[in-house]
């Protein structure tokens, strides 16, 4: 087989499963938690300046700054933190963050520098070897093979490794302790395989039953999907034009491993974001906050996340030139403006009672609470709780409803200019008022609930 070397034997390396998931398990509190502090001084827009401000400020000291490890934090400790003082955003604004901790989440394109040699790839295939049913006819499963330049197909049956010092490009990533997980950007693996020869280590099989634990992959090897040639799969599948396969990547993080984050999001979409749990210092609009967890949400986002070998934690510096929100202990601390109105559309074929609401401010609006005044549970609705901003610690805020029936959650996280038109089920009782609260001035909405069924 042109360019292919198969090494058989007892080589067996323990492989780590790759899954990026939000971690709800809380950690044990250890050390002193940093209290939220509000500063009236102007905020620096320079991440390096913020990092410097966290170091020793004794002018008589000639020694190197003493670094202290970020305390291990718990979800309970973060939930107990009160809502800090807030500031109003008007027009375009920027924000910066510096922090450290065991948990960092990057909801943005992330490049792990030199990460391939430490990576485990979760791209696995179904077993391609034919099997026989009760009728004695061989059947074939479709798989996801590595296709060599000469057309040879090898199917990875478990997580595997690929030699090389290339970067790993992830759509998003999470760093937890000594492990980074994420989902690769589209086409990343194909570009790596096309760039030059590599060696794959794992468990691979061909359709005829030949197996290998190590494969030499020539430049131009590609990942493909298979399509069945018949509904009964009685013939070997053919290769599809594209695989469309998504998979996870797990990277064992050595000291000094660096992750670079960049990204933006289109208007009316949730912005890219960097989050840390441990200690965080955030600056925006001339204000400073310190918390156990911190997050910067915005566009034109730049961040560097580094594994600190001396402290055994991750250090983070981040800035958003076009910020949308700053989150301190999963509280939004930059206020926006919410507008809302109620309508009854008599000839509407769906839900005629409508709640139309939108964010007309310069920061992300987060609805925390809705209260119905007048009537007895006159309408049904729910509120989505916060989903991110906690670095995967499992802290979610909001979702409070009073005197309303259970219903499908309304969108509560609104980027600037975002607007929603939601239908509500109701009980005929006459007009009622909804009070909506969050990081904006309280909004009161008159809902024209009919007095009788229509």
Residue pairs with C-beta under 8 A, 6 or more apart in sequence:
1 148
1 150
1 152
2 148
2 149
2 150
2 218
3 148
3 149
3 150
3 216
3 218
4 148
4 150
4 152
4 215
4 216
4 218
5 214
5 215
5 216
6 210
6 212
6 214
6 215
7 212
7 213
7 214
8 211
8 212
8 213
9 213
11 201
11 213
11 214
12 213
13 161
13 201
13 202
15 120
15 158
15 159
15 160
15 161
15 202
16 120
16 159
16 179
16 250
16 252
17 122
17 159
17 248
17 250
18 120
18 121
18 122
18 159
18 181
18 247
18 248
18 249
18 250
19 122
19 181
19 248
20 172
20 173
20 174
20 181
20 182
20 183
20 248
22 388
22 392
22 394
23 103
23 176
23 392
23 393
23 394
24 75
24 394
25 394
26 74
26 75
26 76
26 393
26 394
27 72
27 73
27 74
27 102
27 393
28 72
28 74
29 71
29 72
29 73
29 74
29 76
29 77
30 71
30 72
31 69
31 71
31 72
32 71
33 71
33 73
33 77
33 292
34 71
34 279
34 280
34 290
34 291
34 292
35 290
36 81
36 82
36 84
36 289
36 290
36 291
36 328
36 329
37 288
37 289
37 290
38 84
38 85
38 287
38 288
38 289
39 287
39 288
40 287
41 286
41 288
42 286
43 96
43 283
43 284
43 285
43 286
43 287
43 288
44 50
44 53
44 96
44 283
45 94
45 96
45 283
45 319
46 96
47 96
47 97
47 98
47 317
47 318
47 319
48 317
50 96
50 97
50 98
50 281
50 283
50 317
51 98
51 317
53 281
54 98
54 281
55 65
55 67
56 63
56 65
56 66
67 308
67 310
67 311
68 311
69 100
69 311
69 312
69 313
70 99
70 100
70 101
70 102
70 278
70 279
70 311
70 313
71 278
71 279
72 102
72 278
73 101
73 102
73 103
73 277
73 278
73 292
73 293
73 393
74 393
75 390
75 393
75 394
75 395
77 292
78 277
78 292
78 293
78 329
78 330
78 390
78 393
78 395
79 395
81 291
81 292
81 329
81 331
83 331
84 289
84 291
84 328
84 329
84 331
84 333
85 287
85 333
86 332
86 333
86 334
86 335
86 439
87 284
87 285
87 286
87 287
87 333
87 334
87 335
88 334
88 335
89 285
89 334
89 335
89 336
89 361
89 362
89 363
90 362
91 362
92 322
92 362
93 284
93 285
93 323
93 334
93 362
93 363
94 284
94 298
94 319
94 320
94 321
94 322
94 323
95 282
95 283
95 284
95 285
95 296
95 298
95 319
95 320
95 323
95 326
96 282
96 283
96 284
96 296
96 317
96 318
96 319
96 320
97 274
97 276
97 280
97 281
97 282
97 283
97 294
97 295
97 296
97 316
97 317
97 318
97 319
97 326
98 280
98 281
98 316
98 317
98 318
99 276
99 278
99 279
99 280
99 281
99 294
99 315
99 316
100 276
100 278
100 279
100 308
100 311
100 313
100 314
100 315
100 316
101 276
101 277
101 278
101 279
101 280
101 313
101 314
101 316
101 391
102 176
102 177
102 277
102 278
102 313
102 314
103 174
103 175
103 176
103 275
103 276
103 277
103 278
103 314
103 391
103 392
103 393
104 174
104 175
104 274
104 275
104 276
104 277
104 305
104 314
104 316
104 391
105 172
105 173
105 174
105 175
105 273
105 274
105 275
105 388
105 391
105 392
106 172
106 173
106 174
106 175
106 259
106 261
106 273
106 274
106 275
106 303
106 305
107 172
107 270
107 272
107 273
107 274
107 275
107 388
108 172
108 261
108 262
108 263
108 272
108 273
108 274
108 301
108 303
109 169
109 170
109 171
109 172
109 185
109 261
109 262
109 263
109 272
110 169
110 170
110 171
110 172
110 173
110 182
110 259
110 260
110 261
110 305
111 167
111 168
111 169
111 170
111 259
111 260
111 261
112 119
112 167
112 168
112 169
112 170
112 173
112 180
112 251
112 257
112 258
112 259
113 167
113 257
113 258
113 259
113 260
114 165
114 166
114 167
114 257
115 167
115 168
115 180
115 251
115 257
116 162
116 163
116 164
116 165
116 166
116 167
116 168
116 192
117 163
117 164
117 165
118 251
118 252
118 253
118 254
118 257
119 161
119 162
119 168
119 249
119 250
119 251
120 159
120 160
120 161
120 249
120 250
120 251
120 252
121 156
121 159
121 160
121 161
121 162
121 189
121 247
121 249
122 159
122 247
122 248
122 249
122 250
123 144
123 156
123 160
123 189
123 223
123 245
123 247
124 144
124 156
124 157
124 158
124 159
124 247
125 143
125 144
125 145
125 155
125 156
125 157
126 141
126 142
126 143
126 144
126 155
127 141
127 143
127 155
127 157
127 205
128 140
128 141
128 143
128 145
128 153
128 155
128 205
128 206
128 207
128 226
129 205
129 207
129 208
129 209
130 138
130 139
130 140
130 207
131 138
131 139
131 141
132 138
132 139
133 139
137 234
138 234
139 232
139 233
139 234
140 207
140 228
140 233
140 234
140 235
140 236
140 237
141 233
141 237
142 225
142 226
142 227
142 228
142 233
142 237
143 155
143 226
143 237
144 155
144 156
144 223
144 224
144 225
144 226
144 243
144 245
145 153
145 154
145 155
145 223
145 224
145 226
146 153
146 154
146 155
146 156
146 193
146 200
146 204
146 215
146 217
146 221
146 222
146 223
147 153
147 221
147 222
147 223
147 224
147 239
148 154
148 217
148 218
148 220
148 221
149 218
149 219
149 220
149 221
152 206
153 206
153 207
153 224
153 239
154 204
154 205
154 206
154 212
154 215
155 204
155 205
155 206
155 207
156 200
156 202
156 203
156 204
157 202
157 203
157 204
157 205
158 202
158 203
159 202
159 250
160 200
160 201
160 202
160 203
160 204
161 200
161 201
161 202
162 192
162 198
162 199
162 200
162 201
162 217
163 198
163 199
163 200
163 201
164 192
164 196
164 198
166 192
166 195
168 184
168 188
168 249
168 251
169 184
169 185
169 188
170 182
170 183
170 184
170 185
170 249
171 182
171 183
171 184
171 185
171 186
172 182
172 183
173 180
173 181
173 182
173 259
174 180
174 181
174 182
174 392
175 253
175 259
175 305
175 307
175 314
176 392
178 252
178 253
178 307
179 250
179 251
179 252
179 253
180 250
180 251
180 253
180 257
180 259
181 248
181 249
181 250
181 251
182 248
182 249
183 246
183 247
183 248
183 249
184 247
184 249
189 223
190 222
190 223
192 198
193 217
193 219
193 220
193 221
193 222
193 223
194 219
194 220
194 221
194 222
195 219
196 219
197 216
197 217
197 218
197 219
198 217
198 221
199 214
199 215
199 216
199 217
200 214
200 215
200 217
201 213
201 214
202 213
203 211
203 213
204 211
204 212
204 213
204 215
205 211
205 212
207 236
223 243
223 245
224 239
224 240
224 242
224 243
225 239
225 240
225 242
225 243
225 244
225 245
226 237
226 238
226 239
226 240
227 237
227 238
227 239
227 240
228 237
229 235
229 236
229 237
229 238
251 257
253 307
254 307
254 309
255 307
255 308
255 309
255 310
256 306
256 307
256 309
257 306
257 307
258 304
258 305
258 306
258 307
259 304
259 305
259 306
260 303
260 304
261 272
261 274
261 301
261 302
261 303
261 304
261 305
261 318
262 301
262 302
262 303
263 272
263 299
263 301
264 271
264 272
264 299
264 300
264 301
264 322
265 271
265 272
265 299
267 415
267 416
267 417
268 415
268 417
268 418
269 415
270 297
270 413
270 415
271 297
271 298
271 299
271 301
271 320
271 324
271 325
271 364
271 415
272 297
272 298
272 299
272 301
273 295
273 296
273 297
273 298
273 301
273 388
273 389
274 295
274 296
274 301
274 303
274 305
274 316
274 318
275 293
275 294
275 295
275 327
275 388
275 389
275 390
275 391
275 392
276 293
276 294
276 295
276 314
276 316
276 391
277 292
277 293
277 390
277 391
277 392
277 393
278 292
278 293
278 313
278 314
279 290
279 291
279 292
280 290
280 291
280 292
280 293
280 294
280 295
280 328
281 288
281 289
281 290
281 294
282 288
282 289
282 290
282 291
282 294
282 296
282 326
282 328
282 333
283 289
284 323
284 326
284 334
285 334
287 333
289 326
289 328
289 333
290 328
291 328
291 329
292 329
293 327
293 328
293 329
293 330
293 389
293 390
293 391
293 393
293 395
294 326
294 327
294 328
294 329
295 325
295 326
295 327
295 330
295 388
295 389
295 390
295 391
296 303
296 318
296 319
296 320
296 323
296 326
296 327
297 320
297 323
297 324
297 325
297 326
297 327
297 364
297 389
298 320
298 321
298 322
298 323
298 324
298 325
299 320
299 321
299 322
299 323
299 324
300 320
300 321
300 322
301 318
301 319
301 320
302 318
302 319
302 320
302 321
303 316
303 317
303 318
303 319
304 316
304 317
304 318
305 314
305 315
305 316
306 314
306 315
307 314
308 314
308 315
323 334
323 363
324 363
324 364
324 415
324 416
325 332
325 334
325 363
325 364
325 366
326 332
326 333
326 334
327 333
327 389
329 395
330 386
330 389
330 390
330 395
330 396
330 397
331 397
332 363
332 364
332 366
332 438
332 439
333 439
334 363
334 364
334 439
335 361
335 363
335 439
335 440
335 441
336 359
336 360
336 361
336 362
336 363
336 364
336 365
336 416
336 439
336 440
337 359
337 360
337 361
337 365
337 440
337 441
338 357
338 358
338 359
338 360
338 361
338 365
338 367
338 414
338 436
338 438
338 440
338 441
338 443
339 357
339 358
339 360
339 443
340 355
340 356
340 357
340 358
340 434
340 436
340 443
340 445
341 356
341 357
341 445
342 353
342 354
342 355
342 356
342 434
342 445
342 446
342 447
342 448
343 353
343 354
343 356
343 448
344 352
344 353
344 354
344 448
344 449
344 450
345 352
345 354
346 352
346 454
348 354
348 423
350 423
351 423
351 424
351 425
352 423
352 454
353 379
353 423
353 424
353 425
353 426
353 447
353 448
353 449
354 421
354 422
354 423
354 424
355 381
355 410
355 421
355 422
355 424
355 434
355 445
355 447
356 419
356 420
356 421
356 422
357 414
357 419
357 420
357 422
357 436
357 443
357 445
358 414
358 417
358 418
358 419
358 420
359 365
359 414
359 415
359 416
359 417
359 418
359 419
360 416
360 417
361 416
361 440
362 416
363 416
363 439
364 413
364 414
364 415
364 416
365 413
365 414
365 418
365 438
365 439
365 440
366 386
366 398
366 412
366 413
366 414
366 438
366 439
367 383
367 398
367 410
367 412
367 414
367 436
367 437
367 438
368 383
368 397
368 398
368 399
368 400
368 412
368 437
368 438
368 439
369 383
369 398
369 400
369 401
369 402
369 435
369 436
369 437
369 438
370 381
370 383
370 400
370 401
370 402
370 404
370 434
370 435
370 436
370 437
371 401
371 402
371 403
371 404
371 434
371 435
371 437
372 378
372 379
372 402
372 403
372 404
372 432
372 433
372 434
372 435
373 403
373 432
373 433
373 434
373 435
374 429
374 430
374 431
374 432
374 433
375 403
375 427
375 429
375 430
375 432
375 449
376 403
376 427
376 429
377 403
377 404
377 405
377 427
378 403
378 404
378 426
378 427
378 429
378 432
378 447
378 449
379 404
379 405
379 407
379 424
379 425
379 426
379 427
379 432
379 434
379 447
379 449
380 404
380 405
380 406
380 407
380 424
380 425
380 426
381 401
381 404
381 405
381 407
381 408
381 409
381 410
381 422
381 424
382 399
382 401
382 406
382 407
382 408
382 409
382 410
383 398
383 399
383 400
383 401
383 409
383 410
383 412
384 398
384 399
384 409
384 410
384 411
384 412
384 413
385 396
385 397
385 398
385 399
385 412
386 396
386 397
386 398
386 412
386 413
387 396
387 413
390 396
398 412
398 438
399 409
399 412
405 425
405 427
407 424
407 425
410 420
410 422
411 418
411 420
412 438
414 420
424 447
426 447
426 449
426 450
427 449
428 449
428 450
428 451
428 452
428 453
428 454
429 449
429 451
430 449
430 450
430 451
431 446
431 447
431 448
431 449
432 446
432 447
432 449
433 444
433 445
433 446
433 447
434 444
434 445
434 447
435 442
435 443
435 444
435 445
436 442
436 443
436 444
436 445
437 443
